[in-house]
Amino acid sequence: MISSPSRPRTSRLAHRLPGSLPDVAAFLVLAGLLVWLFLRGSENLGYHWQWYAVPRYLVNFTDSGPAAGLLLQGLWLTLAVSALALPLTFALGLCSCLLALSPSFTGRVVARGYLETIRNTPLLIQIFVVYFVLAPLLDMDRFWAGVLALALFEGAYASEIMRGGILSLPRGQWEAAHSLGLSTLQTYSRVILPQALRRVLPPLTGQAVSLVKDSALLSTISIFELTLRAQQVVSDTFMTFEIWFTTAALYLAVTFTLSAASRTLERRLRATA
């Protein structure tokens, strides 16, 4: 007798369900344990929590309507810096990658010198060098100096990610493109880079997340991004834990959104492959 179409689905669901219940139970136990540790630590610390005062640093309600609080103002500047530094990061990374793979000796030396210098020195020092040395030479304000410093730092790592993605492709892809009469530029743009993008998208997303988090160091040159705004609020209110937990949640919201967008794009690229 032929089984009805609904039975395999039901059996598969029943097969999955018992395996998922222990996972849910373990998650609830872990979450409960974390909450208990947090509450117990709060009692031992003797800290007076003031969560009720946090919303006004996110949104202020005035006679003219709602306005962004200090933390949201800082978040907006963090997003602006990241949005400008991210495409510059990918552009620098791609240029450095192509130079490293080029037959030109000078190009390879320039790319290697850039990569080794950036990857082997701290980002904080690079920010100071860009701000105190390059910015006066280029007549650049502190905002654009911060954007450039972040892009230079993250671009070095993006370059190596892209180079690994290109080298992971079979040699036959190059041979097939050349057999069709494609130039090197056409081979990269039509054959190599579209395939490499699918492979390097997850690590590039991780680099974008790192860029957002690394933007916190721009507070050292008085760019009033999220971290510096949080420091300002903490110094005025002494609400140390509430403000820093809220700041961490704002960073998490941004980076989680980036990761989710990357997963969506990755699925679409696989569907069109």
For each residue, the residues with C-beta under 8 A, 3 or more apart:
1:
2:
3: 7 8
4: 7
5: 8 9
6: 9 10
7: 3 4 10 11
8: 3 5 11 12
9: 5 6 12 13
10: 6 7 13 14
11: 7 8 14 15
12: 8 9 15 16
13: 9 10 16 17
14: 10 11 17 18
15: 11 12 18 19
16: 12 13 19 20
17: 13 14 20 21
18: 14 15 21 22
19: 15 16 22 23
20: 16 17 23 24
21: 17 18 24 25
22: 18 19 25 26
23: 19 20 26 27
24: 20 21 27 28
25: 21 22 28 29
26: 22 23 29 30
27: 23 24 30 31
28: 24 25 31 32
29: 25 26 32 33
30: 26 27 33 34
31: 27 28 34 35
32: 28 29 35 36
33: 29 30 36 37
34: 30 31 37 38
35: 31 32 38 39
36: 32 33 39 40
37: 33 34 40 41
38: 34 35 41 42
39: 35 36 42 43
40: 36 37 43 44
41: 37 38 44 45
42: 38 39 45 47 49
43: 39 40 46
44: 40 41
45: 41 42
46: 43
47: 42 241
48:
49: 42 241 242
50: 53 54 237 239 242
51: 54 242
52: 55
53: 50 56 57 237 239 242
54: 50 51 57 58 239 242 243 246
55: 52 58 59 69
56: 53 59 60 69
57: 53 54 69 70 71 233 243 246
58: 54 55 68 69 71 72 246
59: 55 56 66 67 68 69 72
60: 56 66 67 68 69
61: 65 66 67
62: 65 66 67
63:
64: 67
65: 61 62
66: 59 60 61 62
67: 59 60 61 62 64
68: 58 59 60 72 73 76
69: 55 56 57 58 59 60 72 73
70: 57 73 74 229 232 233
71: 57 58 74 75 226 229 230 233 243 246 247 250
72: 58 59 68 69 75 76
73: 68 69 70 76 77 224 229
74: 70 71 77 78 224 225 226 227 228 229 230
75: 71 72 78 79 226 250 254
76: 68 72 73 79 80
77: 73 74 80 81 223 224 225 226
78: 74 75 81 82 212 215 216 225 226 254
79: 75 76 82 83 254
80: 76 77 83 84
81: 77 78 84 85 143 146 147 150 215 218 223 225
82: 78 79 85 86 150 208 211 212 215 254
83: 79 80 86
84: 80 81 87 88 147
85: 81 82 88 89 147 148 150 151 154 211 215
86: 82 83 89 90 208 211
87: 84 90 91
88: 84 85 91 92 147 148 151 155
89: 85 86 92 93 150 151 154 155 158 207 208 211
90: 86 87 93 94 155 158 204
91: 87 88 94 95 155
92: 88 89 95 96 151 152 155 156 158 159
93: 89 90 96 97 154 155 156 157 158 159 161 162
94: 90 91 97 98 158 159 162
95: 91 92 98 99
96: 92 93 99 100 111 114 115 155 156 159
97: 93 94 100 101 111 159 160 162 163 166
98: 94 95 101 102 188
99: 95 96 102 104 107 108 110 111
100: 96 97 107 108 111 112 115 159 163
101: 97 98 163 166 167
102: 98 99 107 108
103:
104: 99 107 108
105: 108 109
106: 109 110
107: 99 100 102 104 110 111
108: 99 100 102 104 105 111 112
109: 105 106 112 113
110: 99 106 107 113 114
111: 96 97 99 100 107 108 114 115 159
112: 100 108 109 115 116
113: 109 110 116 117
114: 96 110 111 117 118 156
115: 96 100 111 112 118 119 156 159 160
116: 112 113 119 120
117: 113 114 120 121
118: 114 115 121 126 152 153 155 156
119: 115 116 156 157
120: 116 117
121: 117 118 125 126
122: 125 126
123: 126 127 149 153 214 217
124: 127 128 217 220
125: 121 122 128 129
126: 118 121 122 123 129 130 149 152 153
127: 123 124 130 131 145 146 149 217 218 220 221
128: 124 125 131 132 220 221
129: 125 126 132 133 134 149
130: 126 127 133 134 135 145 148 149 152
131: 127 128 134 135 142 145 146 149 221
132: 128 129 135 136
133: 129 130 136 137
134: 129 130 131 137 138 140 145 148
135: 130 131 132 138 139 140 141 142 144 145
136: 132 133 139 140
137: 133 134
138: 134 135
139: 135 136
140: 134 135 136 144 145 148
141: 135 144 145
142: 131 135 145 146 221 222 223
143: 81 146 147 223
144: 135 140 141 147 148
145: 127 130 131 134 135 140 141 142 148 149 221
146: 81 127 131 142 143 149 150 215 218 221 223
147: 81 84 85 88 143 144 150 151
148: 85 88 130 134 140 144 145 151 152
149: 123 126 127 129 130 131 145 146 152 153 218
150: 81 82 85 89 146 147 153 154 211 214 215 218
151: 85 88 89 92 147 148 154 155
152: 92 118 126 130 148 149 155 156
153: 118 123 126 149 150 156 157 214
154: 85 89 93 150 151 157 158 207 210 211 214
155: 88 89 90 91 92 93 96 118 151 152 158 159
156: 92 93 96 114 115 118 119 152 153 159 160
157: 93 119 153 154 160 161 207 210
158: 89 90 92 93 94 154 155 161 162 204 207
159: 92 93 94 96 97 100 111 115 155 156 162 163
160: 97 115 156 157 163 164
161: 93 157 158 164 165 200 203 204 207
162: 93 94 97 158 159 165 166 196 200 204
163: 97 100 101 159 160 166 167
164: 160 161 167 168 200
165: 161 162 168 169 196 197 199 200
166: 97 101 162 163 169 192 193 196
167: 101 163 164
168: 164 165 196 199
169: 165 166 173 174 192 195 196
170: 173
171: 174 175
172: 175 176
173: 169 170 176 177 191 192 195
174: 169 171 177 178 187 191 192
175: 171 172 178 179
176: 172 173 179 180 191
177: 173 174 180 182 186 187 190 191 192
178: 174 175 181 182 187
179: 175 176
180: 176 177
181: 178
182: 177 178 186 187 190 191
183: 186 187
184: 187 188
185: 188 189
186: 177 182 183 189 190 191
187: 174 177 178 182 183 184 190 191 192
188: 98 184 185 191 192 193
189: 185 186 193
190: 177 182 186 187 194
191: 173 174 176 177 182 186 187 188 194 195
192: 166 169 173 174 177 187 188 195 196
193: 166 188 189 196 197
194: 190 191 197 198
195: 169 173 191 192 198 199
196: 162 165 166 168 169 192 193 199 200
197: 165 193 194 200 201 269
198: 194 195 201 266 269 270 273
199: 165 168 195 196
200: 161 162 164 165 196 197 203 204
201: 197 198 204 205 262 265 266 269
202: 205 206 262 266
203: 161 200 206 207
204: 90 158 161 162 200 201 207 208 262
205: 201 202 208 209 258 259 262
206: 202 203 209 210
207: 89 154 157 158 161 203 204 210 211
208: 82 86 89 204 205 211 212 258 262
209: 205 206 212 213 255 258 259
210: 154 157 206 207 213 214
211: 82 85 86 89 150 154 207 208 214 215
212: 78 82 208 209 215 251 254 255 258
213: 209 210 216 251 255
214: 123 150 153 154 210 211 217
215: 78 81 82 85 146 150 211 212 218 225 226
216: 78 213 219 225 226 227
217: 123 124 127 214 220
218: 81 127 146 149 150 215 221 223 225 228
219: 216 222 223 224 225 227 228 231
220: 124 127 128 217
221: 127 128 131 142 145 146 218
222: 142 219 228
223: 77 81 142 143 146 218 219 228
224: 73 74 77 219 228 229 232
225: 74 77 78 81 215 216 218 219 228 229
226: 71 74 75 77 78 215 216 229 230 247 250 251
227: 74 216 219 230 231 247
228: 74 218 219 222 223 224 225 231 232
229: 70 71 73 74 224 225 226 232 233
230: 71 74 226 227 233 234 243 244 246 247
231: 219 227 228 234 235
232: 70 224 228 229 235 236
233: 57 70 71 229 230 236 237 239 243
234: 230 231 237 238 239 240 243 244
235: 231 232 238
236: 232 233
237: 50 53 233 234 243
238: 234 235
239: 50 53 54 233 234 242 243
240: 234 243 244
241: 47 49 244 245
242: 49 50 51 53 54 239 245 246
243: 54 57 71 230 233 234 237 239 240 246 247
244: 230 234 240 241 247 248
245: 241 242 248 249
246: 54 57 58 71 230 242 243 249 250
247: 71 226 227 230 243 244 250 251
248: 244 245 251 252
249: 245 246 252 253
250: 71 75 226 246 247 253 254
251: 212 213 226 247 248 254 255
252: 248 249 255 256
253: 249 250 256 257
254: 75 78 79 82 212 250 251 257 258
255: 209 212 213 251 252 258 259
256: 252 253 259 260
257: 253 254 260 261
258: 205 208 209 212 254 255 261 262
259: 205 209 255 256 262 263
260: 256 257 263 264
261: 257 258 264 265
262: 201 202 204 205 208 258 259 265 266
263: 259 260 266 267
264: 260 261 267 268
265: 201 261 262 268 269
266: 198 201 202 262 263 269 270
267: 263 264 270 271
268: 264 265 271 272
269: 197 198 201 265 266 272 273
270: 198 266 267 273
271: 267 268
272: 268 269
273: 198 269 270
